[in-house]
């Protein structure tokens, strides 16, 4: 992963000032356009379409600790819902003309019979991260490779000039909060949130689980070992997806707290990875904001979403695409014969 | 304008809770869906498409006071840019599959030669609102009728199931701030902002101009008289457009501070008008936030935009449309065979 292109960014900033609008009047939309130019190394940047939403699904042994009111079967049931087109991310992706690819990287139940799923199961769910490493390093690397494979294949085939992160996994806000705590140094109580809707007692359990997991995780300089200790298979796949997207210089629109956990791991592996990422929204999970501040990204949307699946990222997609089109399609003062102030 | 439909809103809120997601997990997107059902009186609500962006253009005599660094000719030049498709709102509307209709309701220069403009000029710009009423009440009513005609015709012909506000007029942040001050009771210094980019001296002038205009404006219970005293022709047209959209029970997506000024006037005329309005974004102009708080609307986007033209509203359009599709297309727990918590 190379650093993004400062010359292209400067050219885009200068072009913004020649377009028929007061300087800076398009605010964050201008900033996104400049970043897209830096990512692509081109001004104006290519429009980030078509877009792919890859929904990585995996289960979490930590559900044995009582950190969520949802049964683990829901992960596999939702995989069926995704391929049937009935989940929120499907509805939003259709409206934004993005494709959805569902990837089984670690669902506990058997989903082999489901057509339309990319079957890349590494394990039938992770181990219980409170008690032992969730994955071995080899298993984590296998999941990383799944994500990288999906991103690289989509970009190489021309199916995607924009990657959108998606995921499903009952229990995965616990693993994500643990990873964000580990990589940002913030406390379990600060990063843990109520996820899909848990009560005070369950939240206290979640914080204790994360504390125990951090206590038994060695803090050597090996992000993959920390990822294996705490992370989920779908989170590891997202790390690979983000890194491969950044290596291909394609914008990656990052969703909520799960994707933000993957982003901090990706950035620990490749310190320039975040330069290719756009934070689609600010999840109402506290860990998401902590992770985004850690890597220095400002979210596009703030709609109090806490669903995951890629929903907030795909809602931001038309705005990101519009930012590129502003640089490609708007008239300059000279061309339009408009007087400057 | 009738009140929106509480029964349809309740039905939509109940439907949200049966869809395959944790309750409330789509945050503001769920709230928008509920409001769309209330506006239409139907659950699920129709998808608000096709959408029309009506860009009303008018000039302001108050530019003689030195409240903007832009020459008045820019209004007519930008009208030409709009019909040529080169302005920001054109680029954004194309991406969102919305039509743009440019309406001359009061441009100072002659734009009669421009094809593609709806020619409804009431005056060649308003009078100087610091010194005298900007319009007579008859002129204000004529401009209101232009906006209402555009909205009603588009909805009746089936060209629009969603109305997006747009405008252009050098000097119109001054008129808008004066109207917001008049209808909310806030001080000129609180509502006035830097518009397209003015320095401290010009901002002080702008505040003095607004104070003088308010001092000579009678505060009787006649919103049209206050509108005529302070407002622009394009602002009056937007008031008519908003009221007619609300009367037709069609969602109106409101843009920045100019549209927010029209919204507070519309709400003074018809206290239920805001129930049919969605605030597309939070403009960086302070008056916009004051106006939205006055009518009780929360903006969808917050991207530090301060361009106008309809740009922030049309950026919010795909999100508003997605909110309706969530209610129409998502699977329920029962239908998808997903276990509830």
Interface residues (C-beta under 8 A of the other chain):
Chain A: X19 X20 X21 X22 X23 X24 X25 X26 X27 X28 X29 X68 X69 X70 X71 X73 X74 X77 X78 X80 X81 X84 X86 X87 X88 X90 X91 X92 X94 X95 X96 X196 X197 X284 X300 X301 X302 X303 X304 X305 X306 X307 X311 X315 X318 X319 X321 X322 X325 X326 X329 X330 X331 X335 X336 X337 X338 X339 X341
Chain B: X19 X20 X21 X22 X23 X24 X25 X26 X27 X28 X29 X68 X69 X70 X71 X73 X74 X77 X78 X80 X81 X84 X86 X87 X88 X90 X91 X92 X94 X95 X96 X196 X197 X284 X300 X301 X302 X303 X304 X305 X306 X307 X311 X315 X318 X319 X321 X322 X325 X326 X329 X330 X331 X335 X336 X337 X338 X339 X341
